[in-house]
């Protein structure tokens, strides 16, 4: 779906932005859930989707399989960016050196 921000404090896989929420519109969620954020509860529909890490040319670098996407029900809880959390991060090996981030497959 495009670029995303990594949030090591987010326990789940993916938190949708408006663009991803619009992409999922009309699909049936697998369940609903509540997330806690900055003092309030965020009601979400949870969708299960196929997920891939892709390069700048949209070519798959790593297939992650099926992951859950949390899509806030209230539009005020949608962020500008897609958030990737620890469920996905725990499947990756990242090399960080301050100048360059590389995904080691």
Residue, then its C-alpha position, 0 to 999 in steps of 0.5 A: x500500500x506504500x510507505x509506512x512508519x515503524x512503531x516499536x510500541x505498537x504491539x499489532x501488525x498494521x494500523x491503517x491510514x485513510x488511504x488503506x482504510x478506503x482500500x479495505x472499504x466494503x470488505x468484511x472484517x474478521x473481527x473488531x477490537x479496541x486499542x488504547x491510545x493516548x488516554x482514549x480507546x480506539x475502536x477498530x475493524x480488523x482485516x486479515x490481508x496478504x502482506x509483502x515488503x516491496x522495493x521502490x519498484x513494487x517488486x516483492x522482497x519478502x512475503x510476510x503472509x497474512x497479517x492483521x490490519x487495524x482500521x479505526x472506525x472513527x475517521x478522527x483516529x486515522x493517521x496520515x501514515x500507515x503504522x507497522x508494529x512489532x508483529x511484523x518487525x519480529x519477522x524481520x532482521x534489520x541492520x541500522x547504522x545511522x546512515x542506512x537501513x537495510x532489510x536482511x532477507 
